[in-house]
C-alpha cells in the first residue's frame, strides 16, 4: 500500500528534478491566484495513489467539503511523484495552495527555505490543539511556529496467519524467545517465518530497522540518540542491526536474502494469506488491503491476526507502538487564499464521526491523527482494525511509544538507513560500519537543524 516510500526515495535523492520537464511542471502550477471567479479558488495537490482511494477521496472528502463551502472552488489534482513536482513548483515561486509532504522531516526542509506559511493564528482561531493529537501536531512546529499538520499517522505491527498458528498450536509471541521459537519451527517445516521482500518496494528495509531499533534498542535509547545524547554507534544500536542481520542470514525474512530482493508486495502478502509464510512485520497501512489475501478473496480458508512486535531485549515495554506520521499538509507561503486553505484543514479535522468513518473505510490513506472514541466508529468496521486503533491510542496515551525512522530522522540520514541496509544484508558492510554511517549523516543534519523534534518516551 505504501507506494509513497518509493516516491520518498526519489525525493530525497534529489535526482531527476531537471528531467521532470518544465512543460509538465508548468501545466500543474495553478494554485497561487490568477483565476477569475466569484468563488475563491483553492488548489490541493494530493499524494493519494490508486483509483479506489482517489475515488473515495472525491466522494467522501472533496464533494462534502465543496457542498459545505459553496464560496470556495476546491480543485484537487492527484499528482504522481508529488513531492518532486511540489519541490520544483515551490522553488519556482508557484505551486498549489495546500501542499502535502511525506512527513515532518520533509516539511522541515520547506520551512527552512521559507516556503510554508506559519499556522499559529489559524491553530488558535480554530482550536486545532483540541482537534489533533498533541504529539502529532507538535511535530509540525519549528522555532515556536506551526507549519504543518499531520494528515496520516502510522505504526508498525506484527501480522500473522491466525489459521496457521492455530493449526500448529503456536501462541502469539510475547518475547524474543517465543518469537524465535516460532520462526525456527516454521522454517524447519518449510514455512517462511516472516513474509517480506523489496522488489518494487525497495524501502521496505526501513521498516525492519525501525522495528529492531524500537523493540531491541528501546525508546529511551532512541530518544537519547535523536536528541544527541548518545551516538548511533552505541552498542545498543549496533547490536540491534546485528540481530536483524542474523535473522536475515537464517532465511527468516522472505525465505533467504536472495529471495527477499526478488519478492514483490503482492507475492509476500499472498504467501502470508495462503500459509506459505507465518508472520509479517509490516505497517498499519496493510490493514486496508490484507483481506484481499485471506478467505474467499484470497482463495483460502485462512484468517489473519495482529499484535505488536514483542520485546527483543529485557526492559523493553510490552505493547510498544512506533509513532509515525506518513504525510503532512501545509499552506504555501505564496498563496493568495490562506484563509480558504486553513478552512479546509479545519473542516478535515472537525468531525470525529466523519473521521472515524474514513478510517474504517480505508485504514491507510485517511488515518489522521485526531482524537476519536469507540462510539465514533461505524458498527460495520472490521473489529481488528478497531482493535489496532484502540490499542495504539491507549498505548500512546500512556506514553508507551517508539519512533519511526521516516518521521523522526532527518532526510539524508533516512536515505542512508534505507539504502545501505542492503549492503549489510549482502555482507559488504558490517552493522558497526552501518551505524557509523548513520551517525555521520545524522550529526551533519543535526548541525543544520534538520532533525524533527522528538517526544520524550513515557509522555503523551
WOFEN-V799125 format. One record per backbone hydrogen bond with DSSP energy under -1.0 kcal/mol. CO is the residue of the C=O (numbers start at 1). NH is the residue of the N-H. If there is no record, write none. Layout:
# WOFEN-V799125
co & nh
CO & NH
CO & NH
This chain:
# WOFEN-V799125
co & nh
1 & 3
2 & 5
3 & 6
3 & 7
4 & 8
5 & 9
6 & 10
7 & 11
8 & 12
9 & 13
18 & 21
21 & 25
22 & 26
23 & 27
25 & 28
28 & 30
31 & 33
40 & 73
42 & 75
43 & 97
43 & 98
44 & 77
46 & 79
50 & 54
51 & 55
52 & 56
53 & 57
54 & 58
55 & 59
56 & 60
57 & 61
57 & 62
58 & 63
61 & 65
62 & 66
63 & 67
64 & 68
65 & 69
69 & 72
71 & 40
73 & 42
75 & 44
77 & 46
81 & 85
82 & 86
83 & 87
84 & 88
85 & 89
86 & 90
87 & 91
88 & 92
89 & 94
90 & 93
97 & 332
98 & 45
99 & 330
101 & 328
103 & 107
104 & 108
106 & 110
107 & 111
108 & 112
110 & 115
111 & 114
115 & 333
119 & 123
120 & 124
121 & 125
122 & 126
123 & 127
123 & 128
127 & 130
128 & 132
133 & 137
134 & 138
137 & 140
138 & 141
140 & 147
142 & 145
145 & 142
146 & 119
149 & 329
152 & 326
154 & 324
155 & 284
157 & 282
158 & 307
159 & 280
160 & 162
160 & 305
161 & 165
162 & 166
163 & 167
164 & 168
165 & 170
175 & 179
176 & 180
177 & 181
178 & 182
179 & 183
180 & 184
181 & 185
182 & 186
183 & 187
184 & 188
185 & 189
186 & 191
187 & 190
192 & 278
193 & 279
194 & 254
198 & 201
201 & 204
203 & 206
204 & 207
205 & 209
206 & 210
207 & 211
208 & 212
209 & 213
210 & 214
211 & 215
212 & 216
212 & 217
213 & 218
215 & 312
218 & 222
219 & 223
220 & 224
221 & 225
222 & 226
223 & 227
224 & 229
224 & 230
225 & 228
231 & 234
234 & 237
234 & 238
235 & 239
237 & 241
238 & 242
239 & 243
240 & 244
241 & 245
242 & 246
243 & 247
244 & 248
245 & 249
246 & 250
247 & 252
248 & 251
252 & 194
256 & 260
257 & 261
260 & 198
260 & 263
263 & 199
264 & 268
265 & 269
266 & 270
267 & 271
268 & 272
269 & 273
270 & 274
271 & 276
271 & 277
276 & 192
278 & 161
279 & 195
280 & 159
282 & 157
283 & 286
284 & 287
285 & 288
286 & 289
286 & 290
289 & 292
290 & 293
295 & 300
303 & 162
303 & 163
305 & 160
307 & 158
313 & 316
321 & 402
323 & 404
324 & 154
327 & 151
327 & 152
328 & 101
329 & 149
330 & 99
331 & 117
332 & 335
337 & 341
338 & 342
339 & 343
340 & 344
341 & 345
342 & 346
343 & 347
344 & 348
345 & 349
347 & 350
351 & 355
352 & 356
353 & 357
354 & 358
355 & 359
356 & 360
357 & 361
358 & 362
362 & 364
362 & 366
366 & 368
367 & 153
368 & 370
369 & 133
373 & 376
374 & 377
378 & 381
382 & 386
383 & 387
384 & 388
385 & 389
386 & 390
387 & 391
388 & 392
389 & 393
390 & 394
391 & 395
392 & 396
393 & 397
394 & 398
395 & 400
396 & 399
399 & 401
399 & 458
400 & 321
402 & 323
404 & 407
404 & 408
405 & 409
410 & 414
411 & 415
412 & 416
413 & 417
414 & 418
415 & 419
416 & 420
420 & 424
421 & 425
422 & 426
423 & 428
424 & 427
430 & 434
431 & 435
432 & 436
433 & 437
434 & 438
435 & 439
436 & 440
437 & 441
438 & 442
439 & 443
440 & 444
441 & 445
442 & 446
443 & 447
444 & 448
445 & 450
446 & 449
456 & 459
